[in-house]
Amino acid sequence: MTGRRLPDGGNPAFAPGDYWRDGDGVWWVRPPQGHMGPLTDHEVIEHEDGTITVSPSIDSPGEWHGYLERGLWRACSGGA
């Protein structure tokens, strides 16, 4: 799934796959199948085109587990 970068700041309405950075510089994501959450325990690399790569994997227990790489969501094999 291709993610969607929302404008930084504000309080946007999230859809599955969206990501953004809040006014305090904290990155937030909503995985393809999961709830919105901050990436406070992750390393986030912002690329020239505005996409991001997140490590380690993003895990919403019982909902979704996978990766966000250059704005593309990829589920872990065997995961939700």
ZITA-V754605 format. One line per field, one symbol per residue. ss: DSSP state (a for helix, b for strand, c for the rest). phi: phi as a letter, one per 30 degrees, with the letter a starting at -180 (. if undefined). burial: + if it has 9 or more other C-alpha atoms within 8 Angstrom, else -. A space follows every 50 residues. Layout:
BEGIN
ss->???
phi->???
burial->???
END
This chain:
BEGIN
ss->cbcbbccccccccccccbbbbcccccbbbbcccccbbbccccbbbbcccc cbbbbccbbbcccbbbbbbccbbbbccccc
phi->.ddbdcediibdddcejdbacddciddbbbeeblcdadcdcbcbcccedj dbbcbdecbceicablbbbhicdbdddicd
burial->--+-+---+------+++++++---+++++++-+-+--+----+--+--- +++++-++-+---++++++-++++++----
END
